[in-house]
Amino acid sequence: MRVAGVTIPKQKRVVIALTYVKGVGLTSSKKILENAGVDESVRVKDLTQEQEDKIRAILEGGYITEGDLRRDVATNIKRLKDIKSYRGSRHIKRLPARGQRTKTNSRTVRGNVRNKAASGKKPSAQKT
């Protein structure tokens, strides 16, 4: 089954499989299924064509997903950079934008780069 340009896995329950679409979390997935009248415990492969169409119509009608959501987020970040706000400057420097500490624990934003301490290393074994 394809929803919003994403192929969702067939073997998973519908409530979990819908979260593979960007912009749909567990809560919104449950609301979509409630509006469509589909049981949460049903597997994707067991859905009928009408149920698939209902889910697809609800998702495309009332939710911003995938490409549109990515575009919106990118334009919001670009706006922050253009007006030179503090958050925009943090995005430009690729640092955490929400007040987290940076002495340690900013691996996600900066990338998993660990500085290796070369000065305290033991010398490698010499050839004899």
C-alpha positions as CSV (number, residue, x, y, z in Angstrom):
1,M,0.0,0.0,0.0
2,R,1.3,3.4,-0.9
3,V,0.3,6.5,1.0
4,A,1.6,10.0,0.3
5,G,4.3,8.6,-1.9
6,V,5.6,6.2,0.7
7,T,5.3,2.4,0.6
8,I,4.3,1.2,4.0
9,P,5.2,-2.3,5.2
10,K,2.6,-4.9,4.7
11,Q,3.4,-7.2,7.7
12,K,2.9,-4.5,10.4
13,R,-0.2,-3.3,12.1
14,V,-1.9,-0.3,10.3
15,V,-1.5,2.0,13.3
16,I,2.3,1.4,13.3
17,A,2.7,1.3,9.5
18,L,1.2,4.8,9.1
19,T,3.9,6.3,11.2
20,Y,6.4,5.5,8.4
21,V,4.9,8.6,6.6
22,K,6.7,11.8,7.6
23,G,4.3,14.0,9.5
24,V,2.2,11.1,10.9
25,G,2.9,10.0,14.5
26,L,1.2,7.5,16.7
27,T,-1.5,9.9,17.9
28,S,-2.5,11.2,14.4
29,S,-2.3,7.6,13.1
30,K,-4.9,6.6,15.7
31,K,-7.1,9.5,14.8
32,I,-6.9,8.7,11.1
33,L,-7.9,5.1,11.7
34,E,-10.8,6.2,14.0
35,N,-12.1,8.5,11.3
36,A,-11.8,5.9,8.7
37,G,-13.5,3.3,10.9
38,V,-10.6,0.8,10.7
39,D,-9.5,-1.3,13.6
40,E,-5.9,-0.6,14.8
41,S,-4.9,-4.2,15.2
42,V,-5.5,-5.1,11.5
43,R,-2.4,-5.8,9.4
44,V,-1.8,-3.7,6.3
45,K,-2.0,-6.8,4.1
46,D,-5.5,-7.6,5.4
47,L,-7.0,-4.2,4.5
48,T,-9.7,-4.0,1.9
49,Q,-9.5,-1.6,-1.0
50,E,-12.3,0.7,0.5
51,Q,-10.4,0.9,3.8
52,E,-7.2,1.8,2.0
53,D,-9.0,4.5,0.0
54,K,-10.6,6.0,3.1
55,I,-7.2,6.1,4.9
56,R,-5.6,7.7,1.8
57,A,-8.3,10.3,1.4
58,I,-8.2,11.3,5.1
59,L,-4.4,11.6,5.1
60,E,-4.2,13.6,1.9
61,G,-7.1,15.8,2.9
62,G,-6.3,17.0,6.4
63,Y,-2.6,16.4,7.0
64,I,0.6,18.0,5.7
65,T,3.0,15.1,4.9
66,E,6.3,14.2,3.2
67,G,7.4,16.7,0.6
68,D,5.2,19.6,1.7
69,L,6.2,19.2,5.3
70,R,9.9,19.0,4.4
71,R,9.5,22.2,2.3
72,D,7.7,24.0,5.1
73,V,10.4,23.1,7.6
74,A,13.2,24.2,5.2
75,T,11.5,27.5,4.5
76,N,11.0,28.2,8.2
77,I,14.7,27.5,8.9
78,K,15.7,29.7,5.9
79,R,13.5,32.5,7.2
80,L,15.3,32.3,10.6
81,K,18.7,32.4,8.8
82,D,17.6,35.4,6.7
83,I,16.4,37.5,9.6
84,K,19.6,36.6,11.4
85,S,17.8,35.5,14.6
86,Y,19.7,33.6,17.3
87,R,18.1,30.3,16.3
88,G,19.0,31.0,12.7
89,S,22.6,31.6,13.6
90,R,22.7,28.3,15.5
91,H,21.4,26.6,12.3
92,I,24.1,28.3,10.2
93,K,26.8,27.1,12.6
94,R,25.3,23.6,12.8
95,L,24.9,23.8,16.6
96,P,21.9,23.0,18.8
97,A,19.2,25.6,18.5
98,R,17.2,25.0,21.6
99,G,19.5,25.8,24.5
100,Q,21.2,22.5,25.0
101,R,24.8,22.4,26.4
102,T,27.5,22.0,23.8
103,K,30.6,21.1,26.0
104,T,29.3,17.6,25.8
105,N,26.2,15.9,24.3
106,S,25.8,17.8,21.0
107,R,26.7,14.8,18.8
108,T,23.4,14.7,16.9
109,V,23.7,18.2,15.4
110,R,27.4,18.4,15.0
111,G,27.8,14.8,13.8
112,N,29.3,11.9,15.6
113,V,32.8,13.4,15.6
114,R,34.9,12.4,18.6
115,N,38.2,14.1,19.1
116,K,40.9,11.5,19.8
117,A,43.4,12.3,22.5
118,A,46.7,11.5,20.9
119,S,49.0,12.9,23.6
120,G,48.2,10.3,26.3
121,K,48.5,7.3,24.0
122,K,51.1,4.6,24.6
123,P,53.7,4.3,21.8
124,S,53.0,1.4,19.5
125,A,55.3,-1.7,19.8
126,Q,58.6,-1.2,17.9
127,K,59.9,-3.7,15.4
128,T,63.0,-5.6,16.5
